[in-house]
Amino acid sequence: MPHSSAVCDFGWKAPQFNLPSTKGSDFSLKSAKGENGTLIMFICNHCPYVVSVLDDIIDDARNLQKLGINVLAICSNDAEEYPQDSFENMKKFDLDHSFPFPYLHDADQSTAKNFGAECTPDFFGFNQNLELQYRGRLNNKRENPEVVKRELHEAMSMIAETGQGPKAQSPSVGCSIKWKN
């Protein structure tokens, strides 16, 4: 059943975290901060919504990095109930798709809770001061595949340039985060 993310709480400060990546190093919010903004995505390996847009996510990430936006992905799903989202499977997923961004493991789910993440994918776009400016979807491809509007890319480009995101944002839709009992 599809789940939608909350709307953007403009100016909300990104919470601190320190998480291991699939490539062997740890990342904190401080080390992850981009010169012109930071995009933090909550994704997972098995969500059909994520899998269906993964090429677009990777393409947008590469383009945003050229604008000084640092990009990170976090998997917070309960790996005991959903073993396809285990840290070992995250490493394989990252390798199989050649992620151009760190893929972080939130084993205790505290980072997802601190962010208020709700679904996969869930996008949090911050300006250079780590103030939330975008909490929306990747694009409108599901509604209009003939005329795709790259909403995330456009919003993050705007944030890189002006420090502010668009006032009109459509929530992300995906699978709910798989919380531990």
N, C-alpha and C positions, 0 to 999 in steps of 0.2 A: 504494500500500500504506500503510495507516495506521501512524502512528508515535506512541508515547506519550512524554510528558515524564517526567522524573525526579520523585521525591518531594521534599517540602519539606525543606530543610536549615535548620531553625529558627535564627534569629539570624545567618545568613550576611549579611555586609554587602554592599550594592549597590556594584558597581564604578563608577568614574567614567567619564563619556563626554562628548563634545561632538559633536553631530551636526546637520546641516542639516535644516530642516523644509520641507515642501512649501509652506508659506506665506511662506518667505523669510528666516526668522530661525533662528539656531542655538540649540540647547538643550543644557545640561549637566545632570548629575544635580543639582548644587546649585541651578540655576535651576528645575528641574522638581519639586523636593521639595514635597509638599503639607503643609499644617498638621497633618493627622491621619493622613497616610499617602500612599503613592505606588503607583500601579499601572502597571507597565510590561508592555506586550503585544508579542509578536513576531507580526506578521501579514504578509500579502502580498496582492497584488491578485488572483492567479489561483487560489489554493487553494480547492477546493470546500468544504472544512470551514469556512474563514473566511467565504466568500460566503454559506453557508447560515445563519450565525449573526450576520451583520453587523448586522442591525437590533437584535438582543438586545445585542450589544456596545455599540452606540451608546446605546441606552436605559439600560443599566447605567452607562455612563460618565457620562451626564448626571446620574443619580441619585447616584452616588458623589461627584461634584464638589460637590454640595450638602452633603455630609457632611465636606468639607474634604480629600477624597482627590484628589490630582492624577493625571491619567491621560495616558499617552503611548503611542503605537504606534510600533514600529520595523519596517522592512522590511530584511532582511539578505540576501535571495536574490541569487544570481549573475544579474545583469541581462543579461549577455552570452548566457548559455545560456537564460535565461527573460526575453526582452525585455518581456513584459507587466508585469514588476516593475521596469522602469527608473524612474529618478527622474521623468522626464517623465510616464510613465504613472501613477506614484504621485500626482503633482499632480492629474491628471485624476480618478483614483479618489477622492481626498479631496474634490474639488469636487463630483463626482457624488453623493457620499453625505453631504455637509455634516458632516464629522467635527467633533465638539465638542472634540476633543483634537488636539495636535500629532502629525503623522505624519512620522517621522524616517527618514532614509536612512543606512544603515550600509553604505556602498559597499565598504569593505575587510573587512567582516564581523568586525572586531575586537570590537565591542560584543557581538554574538551569542556569540562565543567566550568572552569574559570572563564573560558571564552563564551560559554553559552551556546556551543555548537549543537546543532540539532539534526543535521542530515549529512549525507554524503552524495554529492559534493556540497560543501558549505564554504563560501568565500568571504574572507575578511580583508578588506583593502584599507591600509593605513597610510597616512601621509608621512613626511619625513620626521614629524614629531611624535609618531606612533599614536595618532588620533584617528579613530575609525571614520572613514569617509565613504566606504562602500560595503554593503552587505546584500549582495544581489546574486543574480544568476550569471552563468557563463555567457549564454546567448539565447536567442529566441528560436533556435533551429527546430525544436519540437513543434512549435506553433506555425512556423513559416520557413520550411526548408529551402524554398526558392529564393527568398530574400533574407539572408541571415544578417542579423545585427549583432556585432561582437560587443555586447554590453560590458562585460568585465574588462576587456582590453580598452575600450573607449573610456570607461570610468577611471581605470588606473593611469591611462595616458593623461587624462585631465588632472588627476591628483599629482602626477609627476610635474606637470607644468604649473599648476595653480595652488596646490596644497589642499584643494577642496574637491569633493566628489559631486556627482549629479544629484539633484534633489529628488528626481523621480527614479526609483529603482524597483525592479521586480524581484521577488524573493526566489531563492534557489529552491529547486525541487529535487528530491532524491529519496534514498532509503534512510530510515531513521538510524541514528547511531545505535549500535548494539551495546547497551549498557550492561554492566555486571549486576547480578542480583545483590 
